[in-house]
Amino acid sequence: MKAMILAAGKGERMRPLTEQLPKPLLPIAGKPLIVHHLERLAAAGITEIVINHSWLGEQLVLALGDGSQFGVSISYSAEDEPLETGGGIYKALPLLGEEPFIVINGDVWIDCDFAKLKNALQDDDMAHLVLVPNPEHNPEGDFALFEGRIYADKELGETCTFAGVSVLHPVLFTYCFGESERFQLAPLLRLAMLENRISGELYQGDWTDVGTPERLAALEVRVRNTTGE
């Protein structure tokens, strides 16, 4: 199984920290945020990684190289301008192949075991989403979870927040026929939900959407306290 890390965003809310550094390279406990993802993927035996980049993308390539120093092999999908989540994945599909793959937002922190996602996609499902309890900055949640299925209608289950971690089947992108090059992933997911073709799970471990300098600072303290570094 391959994995893709989304790393093309400009990190507008993280300014001024991201004016000279792409958000996935911001350090957490002495190493870039994206390196934590690479190390966890390698530990799970997932070693073929695709990373898209745009804003200050050359810094990502210089910092990560071919991935061998982290025990993985990295391919890059360069974007002249950020194509958003859907467009970025769609452009990278030739690198990802025809089998299901893991997608991780480069600006989230999560300590989950990615090996458990290898067989998460079942039967005719198009996607499997990892959800988390709603944080303070997203109290209404994104989707409803009920008996392992995910729905766009929040009245159909427990409302939860998308963790930025998923397993996607390339067939999901048949929904984007006629889309522009730049588009979000969420509308495709909602179309698949209407066909009841998305499963999910609620993750109760350590997770942060590293979307602001304040959250970054709080995460730094928490991780250092946990690791003793």
Z-matrix of the N, CA and C atoms (Angstrom, degrees):
N
C 1 1.459
C 2 1.522 1 110.02
N 3 1.341 2 115.54 1 138.23
C 4 1.451 3 121.29 2 176.65
C 5 1.532 4 110.08 3 -98.14
N 6 1.319 5 115.46 4 167.37
C 7 1.469 6 121.12 5 176.66
C 8 1.522 7 109.11 6 -137.07
N 9 1.327 8 115.17 7 150.43
C 10 1.464 9 120.98 8 174.47
C 11 1.513 10 109.05 9 -123.39
N 12 1.318 11 115.80 10 134.91
C 13 1.465 12 121.97 11 174.86
C 14 1.527 13 107.86 12 -110.00
N 15 1.326 14 115.63 13 123.14
C 16 1.463 15 121.08 14 -179.04
C 17 1.518 16 109.40 15 -83.04
N 18 1.330 17 116.67 16 116.19
C 19 1.460 18 120.51 17 -172.65
C 20 1.525 19 112.82 18 -138.10
N 21 1.345 20 117.08 19 25.42
C 22 1.461 21 119.89 20 -172.94
C 23 1.526 22 114.35 21 -97.55
N 24 1.329 23 117.75 22 -8.34
C 25 1.460 24 119.67 23 -175.67
C 26 1.517 25 113.69 24 -68.82
N 27 1.328 26 115.04 25 159.79
C 28 1.468 27 120.47 26 -178.90
C 29 1.521 28 113.37 27 -86.00
N 30 1.325 29 118.03 28 -14.34
C 31 1.463 30 119.65 29 179.38
C 32 1.512 31 112.89 30 65.02
N 33 1.331 32 116.03 31 45.45
C 34 1.468 33 120.75 32 -175.73
C 35 1.522 34 112.66 33 -56.33
N 36 1.340 35 116.96 34 -41.36
C 37 1.472 36 119.99 35 -176.53
C 38 1.521 37 112.53 36 -73.33
N 39 1.331 38 117.10 37 -12.63
C 40 1.460 39 120.53 38 -178.67
C 41 1.530 40 112.92 39 -94.33
N 42 1.320 41 117.16 40 2.22
C 43 1.458 42 118.68 41 177.99
C 44 1.523 43 110.92 42 -60.87
N 45 1.335 44 118.52 43 144.78
C 46 1.469 45 128.30 44 7.72
C 47 1.539 46 114.67 45 -86.42
N 48 1.327 47 117.79 46 0.50
C 49 1.470 48 120.13 47 -175.52
C 50 1.520 49 112.39 48 -60.26
N 51 1.344 50 117.42 49 -30.91
C 52 1.457 51 120.42 50 -175.27
C 53 1.523 52 113.53 51 -99.90
N 54 1.318 53 117.03 52 11.71
C 55 1.459 54 118.75 53 178.30
C 56 1.528 55 111.19 54 -71.83
N 57 1.326 56 116.55 55 -29.01
C 58 1.458 57 121.23 56 -178.81
C 59 1.524 58 113.29 57 -121.70
N 60 1.340 59 116.48 58 1.79
C 61 1.461 60 120.11 59 -175.68
C 62 1.529 61 109.34 60 -146.65
N 63 1.333 62 118.82 61 129.88
C 64 1.469 63 119.32 62 177.15
C 65 1.524 64 110.48 63 -65.10
N 66 1.322 65 117.02 64 143.24
C 67 1.463 66 121.12 65 -173.55
C 68 1.525 67 113.98 66 -53.86
N 69 1.335 68 120.37 67 -40.55
C 70 1.468 69 118.63 68 -179.44
C 71 1.523 70 114.77 69 -63.86
N 72 1.339 71 117.24 70 -14.14
C 73 1.460 72 119.85 71 177.91
C 74 1.527 73 112.60 72 -94.05
N 75 1.327 74 118.36 73 -0.60
C 76 1.456 75 119.72 74 176.15
C 77 1.531 76 108.87 75 -62.41
N 78 1.332 77 117.15 76 135.42
C 79 1.466 78 119.40 77 -173.31
C 80 1.519 79 113.95 78 -79.53
N 81 1.332 80 114.91 79 140.96
C 82 1.459 81 123.93 80 170.73
C 83 1.518 82 107.12 81 -127.94
N 84 1.320 83 116.99 82 117.62
C 85 1.470 84 122.14 83 179.79
C 86 1.527 85 111.19 84 52.41
N 87 1.334 86 115.70 85 43.84
C 88 1.454 87 120.05 86 171.12
C 89 1.509 88 116.54 87 88.34
N 90 1.349 89 118.73 88 0.57
C 91 1.457 90 119.66 89 177.40
C 92 1.519 91 109.35 90 -143.49
N 93 1.330 92 117.29 91 151.72
C 94 1.470 93 119.84 92 -178.07
C 95 1.527 94 112.11 93 -57.68
N 96 1.319 95 115.45 94 146.26
C 97 1.464 96 121.43 95 179.63
C 98 1.522 97 111.18 96 -52.38
N 99 1.329 98 117.67 97 -43.76
C 100 1.456 99 120.31 98 -176.83
C 101 1.525 100 111.99 99 -66.97
N 102 1.320 101 117.29 100 -27.48
C 103 1.467 102 120.40 101 178.68
C 104 1.527 103 110.64 102 -67.25
N 105 1.313 104 117.59 103 -34.63
C 106 1.467 105 120.08 104 175.45
C 107 1.527 106 109.88 105 -59.10
N 108 1.341 107 116.96 106 -41.16
C 109 1.468 108 120.82 107 176.95
C 110 1.530 109 110.59 108 -63.08
N 111 1.325 110 116.42 109 -47.00
C 112 1.462 111 120.12 110 -178.03
C 113 1.520 112 111.31 111 -60.42
N 114 1.314 113 116.79 112 -41.79
C 115 1.459 114 120.19 113 -179.42
C 116 1.520 115 111.84 114 -66.68
N 117 1.329 116 116.53 115 -38.72
C 118 1.465 117 119.34 116 178.77
C 119 1.536 118 110.82 117 -69.78
N 120 1.308 119 116.75 118 -37.20
C 121 1.458 120 119.62 119 176.76
C 122 1.525 121 110.67 120 -64.68
N 123 1.320 122 116.58 121 -44.42
C 124 1.461 123 120.26 122 178.73
C 125 1.525 124 111.07 123 -60.85
N 126 1.337 125 116.74 124 -41.58
C 127 1.466 126 120.71 125 178.75
C 128 1.521 127 111.60 126 -63.55
N 129 1.330 128 116.91 127 -27.06
C 130 1.460 129 121.79 128 179.32
C 131 1.526 130 112.46 129 -87.04
N 132 1.321 131 116.65 130 0.06
C 133 1.451 132 120.33 131 -179.44
C 134 1.516 133 113.57 132 80.52
N 135 1.318 134 116.84 133 16.52
C 136 1.473 135 121.98 134 178.36
C 137 1.521 136 106.51 135 -104.03
N 138 1.310 137 116.74 136 103.53
C 139 1.463 138 120.23 137 -167.72
C 140 1.524 139 114.64 138 -116.24
N 141 1.330 140 118.21 139 -8.86
C 142 1.465 141 120.25 140 177.28
C 143 1.522 142 108.21 141 -99.03
N 144 1.321 143 115.32 142 109.09
C 145 1.466 144 121.38 143 -170.96
C 146 1.526 145 110.25 144 -119.79
N 147 1.321 146 115.33 145 136.72
C 148 1.467 147 122.37 146 172.26
C 149 1.527 148 107.62 147 -111.98
N 150 1.312 149 116.53 148 132.00
C 151 1.467 150 121.50 149 177.74
C 152 1.527 151 108.21 150 -125.20
N 153 1.336 152 116.78 151 124.25
C 154 1.464 153 118.39 152 173.17
C 155 1.522 154 109.05 153 -91.70
N 156 1.300 155 116.07 154 153.41
C 157 1.467 156 119.32 155 -179.69
C 158 1.518 157 110.08 156 -152.72
N 159 1.321 158 114.66 157 156.26
C 160 1.457 159 121.31 158 177.39
C 161 1.526 160 108.91 159 -149.27
N 162 1.345 161 116.56 160 -79.62
C 163 1.461 162 121.70 161 -179.41
C 164 1.530 163 110.36 162 -60.69
N 165 1.353 164 116.54 163 117.25
C 166 1.468 165 122.37 164 179.83
C 167 1.527 166 111.76 165 53.56
N 168 1.330 167 114.83 166 32.61
C 169 1.454 168 119.87 167 -174.99
C 170 1.507 169 114.19 168 -62.30
N 171 1.324 170 117.65 169 -29.04
C 172 1.464 171 119.42 170 -179.99
C 173 1.531 172 111.53 171 -61.37
N 174 1.337 173 116.28 172 -28.13
C 175 1.464 174 119.14 173 177.24
C 176 1.526 175 111.64 174 -67.46
N 177 1.334 176 116.39 175 -37.36
C 178 1.466 177 120.20 176 176.59
C 179 1.517 178 110.66 177 -63.16
N 180 1.324 179 116.66 178 -44.40
C 181 1.464 180 120.08 179 -179.12
C 182 1.525 181 110.73 180 -64.18
N 183 1.321 182 116.86 181 -41.89
C 184 1.461 183 120.05 182 179.80
C 185 1.525 184 111.74 183 -66.66
N 186 1.327 185 117.04 184 -38.28
C 187 1.465 186 120.94 185 -177.23
C 188 1.521 187 112.59 186 -73.94
N 189 1.332 188 116.86 187 -36.73
C 190 1.462 189 120.70 188 -172.16
C 191 1.520 190 113.33 189 -101.11
N 192 1.325 191 117.19 190 -26.36
C 193 1.454 192 120.72 191 179.56
C 194 1.515 193 112.32 192 58.57
N 195 1.333 194 115.02 193 -140.54
C 196 1.465 195 119.21 194 -179.65
C 197 1.520 196 112.61 195 -85.27
N 198 1.342 197 116.43 196 0.81
C 199 1.461 198 121.09 197 177.13
C 200 1.507 199 115.13 198 88.60
N 201 1.326 200 118.19 199 -6.37
C 202 1.459 201 120.33 200 -174.32
C 203 1.524 202 112.76 201 -62.18
N 204 1.324 203 117.03 202 -30.60
C 205 1.466 204 119.27 203 179.35
C 206 1.530 205 112.26 204 -67.34
N 207 1.341 206 116.71 205 -15.56
C 208 1.464 207 121.39 206 178.86
C 209 1.532 208 112.27 207 -109.20
N 210 1.322 209 115.80 208 4.38
C 211 1.453 210 120.06 209 179.28
C 212 1.512 211 114.26 210 80.77
N 213 1.338 212 116.97 211 22.14
C 214 1.472 213 121.20 212 179.81
C 215 1.524 214 109.31 213 -133.25
N 216 1.323 215 115.35 214 171.75
C 217 1.458 216 121.96 215 174.38
C 218 1.527 217 108.16 216 -118.57
N 219 1.327 218 116.98 217 120.55
C 220 1.468 219 121.73 218 -174.03
C 221 1.520 220 110.76 219 -106.49
N 222 1.336 221 115.49 220 132.06
C 223 1.457 222 123.41 221 167.14
C 224 1.523 223 107.33 222 -112.21
N 225 1.320 224 116.84 223 146.04
C 226 1.453 225 120.64 224 -176.85
C 227 1.523 226 111.42 225 -114.13
N 228 1.336 227 114.83 226 142.21
C 229 1.457 228 122.44 227 174.78
C 230 1.521 229 107.66 228 -118.07
N 231 1.315 230 116.55 229 102.38
C 232 1.466 231 121.29 230 -175.23
C 233 1.527 232 110.40 231 -84.43
N 234 1.333 233 115.36 232 140.72
C 235 1.463 234 122.27 233 178.40
C 236 1.525 235 108.66 234 -125.26
N 237 1.327 236 116.89 235 128.06
C 238 1.460 237 120.06 236 178.66
C 239 1.522 238 110.56 237 -60.49
N 240 1.325 239 115.80 238 -43.01
C 241 1.455 240 123.54 239 173.49
C 242 1.523 241 106.72 240 -131.39
N 243 1.350 242 118.13 241 146.42
C 244 1.464 243 119.15 242 -178.93
C 245 1.521 244 111.92 243 -55.12
N 246 1.329 245 116.31 244 130.40
C 247 1.460 246 122.19 245 -177.11
C 248 1.520 247 112.62 246 -96.21
N 249 1.329 248 117.20 247 9.50
C 250 1.462 249 123.54 248 -176.12
C 251 1.533 250 109.86 249 65.31
N 252 1.320 251 115.60 250 179.56
C 253 1.458 252 119.14 251 -170.04
C 254 1.532 253 112.95 252 -63.57
N 255 1.329 254 116.84 253 -50.18
C 256 1.456 255 119.88 254 -178.55
C 257 1.513 256 112.81 255 -65.29
N 258 1.321 257 115.85 256 -48.58
C 259 1.460 258 120.05 257 -178.76
C 260 1.517 259 112.63 258 -63.43
N 261 1.321 260 116.57 259 -37.52
C 262 1.458 261 120.15 260 179.41
C 263 1.518 262 112.32 261 -64.40
N 264 1.333 263 116.06 262 -44.45
C 265 1.466 264 119.97 263 178.89
C 266 1.526 265 110.18 264 -66.97
N 267 1.325 266 116.25 265 -43.92
C 268 1.467 267 120.62 266 -178.60
C 269 1.529 268 110.63 267 -58.16
N 270 1.323 269 117.09 268 -43.85
C 271 1.467 270 120.87 269 179.42
C 272 1.524 271 111.35 270 -63.23
N 273 1.333 272 116.75 271 -32.25
C 274 1.466 273 121.17 272 -176.30
C 275 1.524 274 113.93 273 -87.52
N 276 1.332 275 118.16 274 -3.33
C 277 1.470 276 120.63 275 -176.94
C 278 1.530 277 113.84 276 -52.82
N 279 1.344 278 119.88 277 -39.18
C 280 1.469 279 117.95 278 177.92
C 281 1.529 280 113.31 279 -59.32
N 282 1.317 281 117.46 280 -27.67
C 283 1.471 282 121.45 281 178.20
C 284 1.522 283 111.68 282 -82.46
N 285 1.322 284 116.96 283 -22.71
C 286 1.463 285 121.88 284 -174.00
C 287 1.526 286 113.20 285 -91.24
N 288 1.315 287 117.73 286 -21.96
C 289 1.451 288 120.47 287 176.59
C 290 1.522 289 113.33 288 86.28
N 291 1.326 290 115.43 289 -164.78
C 292 1.456 291 121.64 290 -172.16
C 293 1.524 292 113.51 291 -103.01
N 294 1.318 293 117.65 292 -1.57
C 295 1.458 294 121.15 293 -179.18
C 296 1.531 295 110.43 294 -98.98
N 297 1.347 296 118.02 295 162.33
C 298 1.467 297 120.54 296 176.15
C 299 1.535 298 111.45 297 -57.86
N 300 1.318 299 115.80 298 148.99
C 301 1.457 300 121.58 299 -178.55
C 302 1.525 301 109.55 300 -141.11
N 303 1.310 302 115.52 301 155.29
C 304 1.462 303 121.95 302 177.07
C 305 1.530 304 109.04 303 -86.12
N 306 1.323 305 116.99 304 140.73
C 307 1.463 306 122.49 305 174.19
C 308 1.527 307 108.04 306 -122.95
N 309 1.329 308 115.85 307 132.45
C 310 1.464 309 122.01 308 -179.98
C 311 1.524 310 108.80 309 -128.47
N 312 1.310 311 116.89 310 126.64
C 313 1.460 312 119.86 311 172.77
C 314 1.531 313 108.94 312 -66.17
N 315 1.320 314 115.83 313 130.44
C 316 1.449 315 119.36 314 -177.59
C 317 1.502 316 114.45 315 -70.63
N 318 1.337 317 118.03 316 -8.61
C 319 1.463 318 120.83 317 -178.00
C 320 1.525 319 112.60 318 -111.47
N 321 1.343 320 117.14 319 25.19
C 322 1.460 321 119.69 320 172.58
C 323 1.524 322 109.00 321 -118.30
N 324 1.317 323 114.87 322 154.59
C 325 1.458 324 121.95 323 171.91
C 326 1.524 325 107.47 324 -112.30
N 327 1.320 326 115.69 325 129.24
C 328 1.460 327 119.66 326 177.28
C 329 1.521 328 108.11 327 -151.23
N 330 1.319 329 116.24 328 138.89
C 331 1.465 330 119.90 329 -176.78
C 332 1.524 331 112.20 330 -105.34
N 333 1.320 332 117.03 331 26.97
C 334 1.464 333 120.00 332 -176.64
C 335 1.529 334 111.17 333 -75.00
N 336 1.325 335 114.86 334 161.52
C 337 1.456 336 122.48 335 175.77
C 338 1.520 337 107.69 336 -88.61
N 339 1.326 338 116.97 337 105.88
C 340 1.467 339 120.45 338 -176.56
C 341 1.523 340 112.42 339 -65.89
N 342 1.321 341 118.04 340 -19.57
C 343 1.466 342 120.18 341 179.17
C 344 1.528 343 111.25 342 -61.05
N 345 1.331 344 116.77 343 -29.32
C 346 1.460 345 120.73 344 -178.61
C 347 1.528 346 112.38 345 -70.13
N 348 1.327 347 116.69 346 -12.59
C 349 1.458 348 120.36 347 -179.54
C 350 1.528 349 112.56 348 -91.46
N 351 1.315 350 117.87 349 -6.55
C 352 1.464 351 120.34 350 -174.46
C 353 1.527 352 112.32 351 -59.56
N 354 1.312 353 117.06 352 -36.56
C 355 1.462 354 120.65 353 -178.02
C 356 1.526 355 111.90 354 -114.76
N 357 1.333 356 115.99 355 26.77
C 358 1.470 357 120.12 356 -175.18
C 359 1.524 358 112.35 357 -73.02
N 360 1.316 359 117.12 358 -29.89
C 361 1.465 360 120.41 359 -176.23
C 362 1.523 361 109.32 360 -85.58
N 363 1.321 362 116.13 361 122.43
C 364 1.463 363 121.37 362 -174.82
C 365 1.530 364 111.49 363 -119.14
N 366 1.321 365 115.27 364 151.62
C 367 1.463 366 123.23 365 171.03
C 368 1.533 367 111.98 366 50.08
N 369 1.332 368 116.51 367 -123.30
C 370 1.465 369 120.54 368 -176.25
C 371 1.519 370 113.21 369 -99.72
N 372 1.333 371 117.33 370 15.87
C 373 1.462 372 119.46 371 -179.28
C 374 1.524 373 111.20 372 -65.68
N 375 1.323 374 114.39 373 147.08
C 376 1.459 375 120.97 374 177.88
C 377 1.524 376 112.45 375 -96.22
N 378 1.340 377 116.78 376 -21.14
C 379 1.456 378 119.28 377 -177.27
C 380 1.518 379 110.42 378 -158.98
N 381 1.318 380 114.67 379 156.04
C 382 1.466 381 123.08 380 172.05
C 383 1.519 382 105.78 381 -131.46
N 384 1.328 383 116.55 382 122.95
C 385 1.462 384 121.24 383 -176.25
C 386 1.520 385 111.35 384 -108.96
N 387 1.313 386 115.62 385 139.86
C 388 1.458 387 121.69 386 171.31
C 389 1.531 388 107.17 387 -92.94
N 390 1.333 389 116.14 388 122.96
C 391 1.456 390 122.16 389 179.46
C 392 1.517 391 109.47 390 -112.63
N 393 1.321 392 115.63 391 160.39
C 394 1.467 393 121.97 392 177.95
C 395 1.524 394 108.60 393 -133.77
N 396 1.351 395 116.99 394 160.31
C 397 1.470 396 119.18 395 173.93
C 398 1.523 397 109.90 396 -58.27
N 399 1.323 398 116.29 397 146.08
C 400 1.461 399 120.20 398 -174.42
C 401 1.526 400 111.94 399 -63.01
N 402 1.337 401 117.17 400 124.67
C 403 1.467 402 120.95 401 176.18
C 404 1.527 403 110.70 402 -78.18
N 405 1.315 404 116.09 403 171.11
C 406 1.465 405 121.36 404 -178.73
C 407 1.528 406 111.90 405 -58.92
N 408 1.329 407 117.02 406 -34.16
C 409 1.469 408 119.19 407 -176.27
C 410 1.528 409 112.75 408 -82.75
N 411 1.339 410 117.95 409 -3.40
C 412 1.467 411 120.81 410 177.36
C 413 1.531 412 109.48 411 -143.70
N 414 1.325 413 117.29 412 62.29
C 415 1.464 414 121.00 413 -171.60
C 416 1.527 415 114.43 414 -65.85
N 417 1.328 416 118.57 415 -23.83
C 418 1.461 417 121.50 416 -178.70
C 419 1.521 418 112.87 417 -85.04
N 420 1.325 419 116.67 418 -12.18
C 421 1.452 420 120.15 419 -179.96
C 422 1.519 421 113.21 420 74.58
N 423 1.339 422 115.11 421 179.02
C 424 1.463 423 121.24 422 -178.42
C 425 1.525 424 112.92 423 -112.07
N 426 1.332 425 116.28 424 -41.67
C 427 1.457 426 121.38 425 -175.43
C 428 1.524 427 109.96 426 -140.99
N 429 1.338 428 114.68 427 170.24
C 430 1.468 429 120.60 428 175.10
C 431 1.519 430 109.12 429 -105.07
N 432 1.334 431 115.61 430 140.58
C 433 1.461 432 122.32 431 178.18
C 434 1.517 433 108.77 432 -118.64
N 435 1.352 434 115.79 433 126.06
C 436 1.457 435 120.50 434 178.66
C 437 1.526 436 109.02 435 -145.95
N 438 1.323 437 114.54 436 118.62
C 439 1.464 438 122.09 437 177.46
C 440 1.528 439 112.23 438 50.15
N 441 1.320 440 114.47 439 45.40
C 442 1.452 441 119.99 440 174.80
C 443 1.517 442 116.14 441 79.75
N 444 1.338 443 117.03 442 4.60
C 445 1.458 444 120.94 443 177.74
C 446 1.521 445 109.09 444 -114.77
N 447 1.319 446 116.46 445 152.11
C 448 1.462 447 121.43 446 -177.43
C 449 1.523 448 109.76 447 -116.80
N 450 1.340 449 113.89 448 136.76
C 451 1.462 450 120.80 449 -176.42
C 452 1.536 451 109.83 450 -129.70
N 453 1.336 452 114.76 451 146.58
C 454 1.464 453 119.79 452 175.60
C 455 1.517 454 111.08 453 -74.00
N 456 1.337 455 116.89 454 -30.52
C 457 1.463 456 122.34 455 177.88
C 458 1.530 457 108.30 456 -76.20
N 459 1.321 458 116.27 457 110.64
C 460 1.459 459 120.80 458 -173.48
C 461 1.524 460 113.11 459 -69.69
N 462 1.324 461 117.61 460 -12.48
C 463 1.458 462 120.36 461 179.07
C 464 1.531 463 112.58 462 -80.57
N 465 1.334 464 116.68 463 -5.52
C 466 1.460 465 120.24 464 -175.74
C 467 1.521 466 114.11 465 -90.91
N 468 1.331 467 116.95 466 -0.45
C 469 1.465 468 118.69 467 -179.79
C 470 1.511 469 111.28 468 -176.60
N 471 1.316 470 115.35 469 -162.89
C 472 1.467 471 121.80 470 178.27
C 473 1.519 472 108.84 471 -77.30
N 474 1.328 473 116.71 472 125.95
C 475 1.459 474 119.71 473 -179.89
C 476 1.520 475 110.03 474 -77.08
N 477 1.315 476 114.91 475 132.59
C 478 1.461 477 121.85 476 -177.51
C 479 1.529 478 109.15 477 -139.56
N 480 1.308 479 115.33 478 170.11
C 481 1.458 480 122.40 479 -179.14
C 482 1.521 481 110.48 480 -107.81
N 483 1.321 482 116.48 481 135.96
C 484 1.457 483 121.39 482 177.21
C 485 1.529 484 108.95 483 -65.62
N 486 1.331 485 116.43 484 127.99
C 487 1.463 486 121.31 485 -175.42
C 488 1.518 487 113.55 486 -81.64
N 489 1.334 488 117.54 487 -6.16
C 490 1.458 489 118.95 488 -175.89
C 491 1.515 490 112.33 489 80.94
N 492 1.332 491 116.68 490 19.51
C 493 1.466 492 122.72 491 176.75
C 494 1.525 493 107.54 492 -131.43
N 495 1.308 494 116.86 493 130.80
C 496 1.463 495 120.14 494 -177.46
C 497 1.515 496 110.46 495 -154.02
N 498 1.326 497 114.22 496 164.70
C 499 1.459 498 121.84 497 166.87
C 500 1.521 499 106.32 498 -115.40
N 501 1.312 500 116.57 499 124.64
C 502 1.463 501 121.11 500 -176.87
C 503 1.522 502 110.61 501 -119.54
N 504 1.325 503 114.96 502 143.75
C 505 1.464 504 120.21 503 170.99
C 506 1.529 505 107.03 504 -98.86
N 507 1.333 506 118.37 505 138.02
C 508 1.473 507 119.47 506 -179.40
C 509 1.519 508 114.30 507 -54.78
N 510 1.341 509 116.54 508 -25.05
C 511 1.473 510 118.96 509 -179.17
C 512 1.521 511 111.54 510 -61.95
N 513 1.346 512 117.68 511 -21.93
C 514 1.470 513 120.56 512 177.56
C 515 1.521 514 110.90 513 -55.56
N 516 1.323 515 117.00 514 -31.40
C 517 1.459 516 120.47 515 -173.23
C 518 1.521 517 113.27 516 -82.68
N 519 1.330 518 116.59 517 2.56
C 520 1.462 519 118.04 518 169.13
C 521 1.522 520 110.46 519 -67.39
N 522 1.344 521 116.77 520 -20.30
C 523 1.467 522 120.96 521 177.82
C 524 1.529 523 112.76 522 -70.30
N 525 1.328 524 117.06 523 -18.25
C 526 1.469 525 118.23 524 -173.02
C 527 1.520 526 111.63 525 -91.81
N 528 1.324 527 118.14 526 14.88
C 529 1.461 528 120.47 527 175.89
C 530 1.529 529 109.47 528 -56.63
N 531 1.314 530 116.03 529 126.87
C 532 1.455 531 120.62 530 179.40
C 533 1.522 532 113.35 531 88.70
N 534 1.349 533 117.30 532 -6.09
C 535 1.460 534 119.66 533 177.90
C 536 1.523 535 110.21 534 -69.88
N 537 1.318 536 115.63 535 158.20
C 538 1.455 537 120.16 536 171.22
C 539 1.519 538 108.42 537 -73.20
N 540 1.306 539 116.78 538 171.29
C 541 1.468 540 120.75 539 -178.77
C 542 1.527 541 111.02 540 -64.20
N 543 1.310 542 117.06 541 -28.75
C 544 1.467 543 122.25 542 -175.51
C 545 1.528 544 108.56 543 -108.97
N 546 1.353 545 116.79 544 116.10
C 547 1.465 546 119.18 545 -179.95
C 548 1.526 547 110.55 546 -159.53
N 549 1.313 548 114.82 547 159.35
C 550 1.455 549 122.20 548 -179.81
C 551 1.532 550 110.86 549 -83.94
N 552 1.323 551 115.84 550 155.64
C 553 1.452 552 121.63 551 177.47
C 554 1.531 553 111.83 552 -76.70
N 555 1.333 554 117.39 553 -34.42
C 556 1.465 555 121.41 554 -171.61
C 557 1.528 556 114.41 555 -53.54
N 558 1.335 557 120.56 556 -42.51
C 559 1.465 558 118.79 557 179.69
C 560 1.531 559 112.93 558 -61.33
N 561 1.324 560 117.88 559 -34.49
C 562 1.464 561 120.33 560 177.20
C 563 1.522 562 110.26 561 -66.90
N 564 1.318 563 115.90 562 -40.96
C 565 1.461 564 119.69 563 178.75
C 566 1.519 565 110.98 564 -62.47
N 567 1.319 566 116.92 565 -41.36
C 568 1.474 567 119.87 566 -179.29
C 569 1.526 568 111.19 567 -65.28
N 570 1.311 569 117.75 568 -35.87
C 571 1.466 570 119.91 569 176.51
C 572 1.527 571 110.47 570 -64.71
N 573 1.317 572 116.79 571 -41.27
C 574 1.463 573 120.02 572 178.25
C 575 1.525 574 111.51 573 -67.79
N 576 1.334 575 116.84 574 -32.12
C 577 1.462 576 120.45 575 177.00
C 578 1.521 577 111.44 576 -63.88
N 579 1.329 578 116.69 577 -34.27
C 580 1.461 579 120.27 578 178.65
C 581 1.528 580 111.20 579 -63.39
N 582 1.326 581 116.45 580 -24.82
C 583 1.459 582 121.46 581 177.97
C 584 1.535 583 111.29 582 -97.20
N 585 1.340 584 116.44 583 7.22
C 586 1.468 585 122.47 584 -179.14
C 587 1.524 586 111.53 585 55.76
N 588 1.323 587 115.48 586 47.21
C 589 1.456 588 120.26 587 -177.04
C 590 1.523 589 112.66 588 -119.03
N 591 1.353 590 115.98 589 26.12
C 592 1.462 591 119.76 590 176.32
C 593 1.517 592 109.62 591 -130.55
N 594 1.317 593 115.65 592 125.83
C 595 1.460 594 121.98 593 175.05
C 596 1.518 595 108.79 594 -101.72
N 597 1.334 596 115.43 595 171.46
C 598 1.452 597 118.20 596 -179.70
C 599 1.510 598 112.64 597 -165.16
N 600 1.306 599 115.01 598 172.86
C 601 1.461 600 122.61 599 178.54
C 602 1.520 601 109.02 600 -146.66
N 603 1.324 602 115.02 601 154.34
C 604 1.462 603 120.65 602 177.32
C 605 1.522 604 108.50 603 -100.97
N 606 1.320 605 115.87 604 119.65
C 607 1.467 606 121.29 605 -179.93
C 608 1.518 607 109.44 606 -97.38
N 609 1.321 608 115.55 607 126.07
C 610 1.465 609 120.92 608 -175.68
C 611 1.528 610 112.90 609 -104.47
N 612 1.321 611 117.85 610 6.13
C 613 1.459 612 120.73 611 -178.09
C 614 1.517 613 112.84 612 -83.30
N 615 1.314 614 115.52 613 -161.01
C 616 1.464 615 122.11 614 -175.71
C 617 1.525 616 109.86 615 -78.20
N 618 1.312 617 116.71 616 122.11
C 619 1.469 618 122.58 617 -179.43
C 620 1.517 619 109.78 618 -146.91
N 621 1.315 620 116.19 619 141.42
C 622 1.462 621 122.13 620 174.87
C 623 1.519 622 109.87 621 -146.24
N 624 1.309 623 116.22 622 133.26
C 625 1.454 624 121.64 623 166.69
C 626 1.526 625 105.61 624 -84.37
N 627 1.326 626 116.35 625 105.01
C 628 1.468 627 120.57 626 -174.43
C 629 1.520 628 108.20 627 -80.06
N 630 1.330 629 115.56 628 70.38
C 631 1.453 630 120.18 629 -171.55
C 632 1.512 631 115.40 630 -99.59
N 633 1.326 632 118.37 631 -12.02
C 634 1.465 633 121.33 632 -178.85
C 635 1.527 634 109.13 633 -140.06
N 636 1.328 635 117.67 634 158.03
C 637 1.465 636 119.84 635 176.65
C 638 1.524 637 112.40 636 -57.34
N 639 1.329 638 116.87 637 -33.07
C 640 1.468 639 120.25 638 -179.19
C 641 1.530 640 110.76 639 -66.78
N 642 1.325 641 117.44 640 -42.51
C 643 1.470 642 120.53 641 178.02
C 644 1.517 643 111.18 642 -67.36
N 645 1.323 644 116.29 643 -36.70
C 646 1.469 645 120.37 644 176.98
C 647 1.522 646 110.69 645 -61.22
N 648 1.336 647 116.35 646 -45.76
C 649 1.465 648 120.45 647 -179.23
C 650 1.523 649 111.27 648 -64.61
N 651 1.341 650 117.17 649 -41.51
C 652 1.467 651 120.49 650 178.96
C 653 1.524 652 110.91 651 -65.21
N 654 1.335 653 116.54 652 -38.99
C 655 1.464 654 120.15 653 178.29
C 656 1.516 655 111.09 654 -65.08
N 657 1.313 656 116.59 655 -41.32
C 658 1.463 657 120.61 656 178.71
C 659 1.519 658 111.14 657 -56.89
N 660 1.318 659 116.46 658 -46.33
C 661 1.471 660 120.41 659 179.49
C 662 1.526 661 110.90 660 -63.45
N 663 1.328 662 116.39 661 -44.22
C 664 1.459 663 120.49 662 -177.23
C 665 1.532 664 112.14 663 -64.73
N 666 1.321 665 116.07 664 -43.53
C 667 1.468 666 119.45 665 -178.64
C 668 1.527 667 110.18 666 -67.70
N 669 1.314 668 117.31 667 -42.05
C 670 1.464 669 119.00 668 178.82
C 671 1.521 670 111.58 669 -64.73
N 672 1.306 671 117.02 670 -37.44
C 673 1.474 672 119.90 671 177.70
C 674 1.521 673 111.06 672 -66.80
N 675 1.333 674 116.16 673 -35.71
C 676 1.462 675 120.97 674 -179.08
C 677 1.517 676 111.72 675 -72.80
N 678 1.344 677 116.51 676 -41.00
C 679 1.461 678 121.07 677 -176.16
C 680 1.519 679 112.92 678 -89.58
N 681 1.353 680 115.76 679 -15.30
C 682 1.456 681 119.30 680 -178.74
C 683 1.500 682 113.75 681 77.03
N 684 1.329 683 116.89 682 14.43
C 685 1.470 684 120.14 683 -179.90
C 686 1.526 685 111.27 684 -84.20
